[in-house]
Amino acid sequence: MDFNRELKKPSFRKIDDYIWEIGTDYKQGMLVPARMFASEGLLNQMDNTVFDQITNVATLPGIVKYAYCMPDGHSGYGFPIGGVAAMDINDNGVISPGGIGFDINCGMRLIRTDLTIKDVSPHLKELVDKLFGKVPAGVGSKGFVKLDAGTFRKVIEDGAPWCVENGYGWKDDLDATELGGRDDGADEKTVSDKAVERGKGQIGTLGSGNHYLEIQHVREENIFDKALAKKWGLFPDQIVIMFHCGSRGFGHQVATDYLNQFLSIMESKYKIKILDRELACAPFNSPEGQAYFKAMKCAMNMSFANRQTIVHRVREVFSEVFKTDAEKLGMRQVYDVSHNRASVEKHNVDGTMKELVVHRKGATAAYGPGREELSPRFRDDGQPVIIGGSMETGSYLLSGVSTGASTWFTTAHGSGRTMSRTRAKQLFRGDQLQKDMESRGIYVKTTSYAGLAEEAGAAYKNIDDVIEATHQAGISNKVAKLVPIGNVKG
């Protein structure tokens, strides 16, 4: 895409205070309108590239209803981050790596404890320092699980269950993980040796960028749905642990391999023309489309295994510091949810049930009560949804709702950047930011001051505004806000 060309700001049709529509007359080739879920304030924080990208998405073959952008939307690769689209797999629907992302199954995991702020405060620095040592972070970091290529290929088919079987976690963790921690249908034969080489040493690592591990405080005034919070194990003054990471270099290589392949065959073999080469795609039911889908599932499983291993390390640290078994500390998993993925799901489209391949790029599944995707534990109440904010502000636990059908049961995934990483580094100094955060009660350990500067809270939208928009738009409901007191940063 030529980002130097002048982009035309669309005229929005206001559906309500939190839904805005761009009609198909905005751009030649649009098959469906684009819908933005945002308050007017959040909409005004999005640049014209977001609108250009989401309306490009609306031109992809097989798309149904709308191309959606979530309240945290900002420009990305192909799709905007926060972009959502569903393609009819029985009516020329395509699959596009740009609609899933390079960090496949970048996701969030939340662990509750029986500990309170009073228990943890005297040990906070020790906990963060030990977590920093036990969970490698930063570019090129390697994990403690040493795998050869053959074993890694088994892990990417088995996912988190492999970890549990090998002593890294509890069986109960799987029931509190999206897809049970294993995306069925993964086929290691669809993955290149280069991808395996990049990934086989990275299980149990945070990585860099916006990935983090936080110790968080549940304040009484920040519990919005008291009944559901209690059912999911939260209580006032509690300490919880949340972290955000994905499939690292492995997922990046899988996406790169298939983007290059799709670019070479998309037009010549399948006569598909697109407005932006970053939206390279293939028919979902084609050999190439199916191969990518199976390889994407391998990256999904690598990421589930990565987060499962990190949970094991977190429990080790807390057990060591408090000289008590993790079970006795109540360190049960609340949920694990992924952001960047595609999945085949059945949805009602204008009165007809259809099989759709739903692309969620920087967006979180938020299945409502009764959906078959949910384990019995959550089927009555809807899916737990974890939305991470900036390291300075806080994160949220929400629940999926029935009205979320309007976005294929999808909601936001984070705060959403308002500033490039380059600009953030120009405006903020990481060492000073670290001192400022500590003065406000947030103890941070980082592998890079430059990386810390990139993630300054001022580089992001206000997480409270994003969450309020998702709540008011009826795509997920607030359960609790979780405030950081300790942070490990890549």
Secondary structure, DSSP 4 states (H G I P E B T S, - for coil): --TTSPPPPPPPEEEETTEEEE-GGGSTT-SS-EEEES-HHHHHHS-HHHHHHHHHHTTSTTB-S-EEEEEEEE--SSSPEEEEEEEETTTT-EE-GGGT-SSTT-EEEEEEEEEEHHHHGGGHHHHHHHHHHHS-BSTT---S----HHHHHHHHHH-HHHHHHTTSS-HHHHHTBGGGG--TT--GGGS-HHHHHHHTT-TT--BSTT-EEEEEEE-GGGBS-HHHHHHTT--TTEEEEEEEE--HHHHHHHHHHHHHHHHHHHHHHH----S-GGG--EETTSHHHHHHHHHHHHHHHHHHHHHHHHHHHHHHHHHHHHTS-TTTTT--EEEEEESSEEEEEEEEETTEEEEEEEEEES-EE-PPTT-TTS-TTTTTT--EEEEB--TTT-EEEEE--GGGGGGTSEE--B--BSS-HHHHHHH--HHHHHHHHHHTT-EEEES-HHHHHHT-GGGB--HHHHHHHHHHTTS-EEEEEEEEEEEEE-
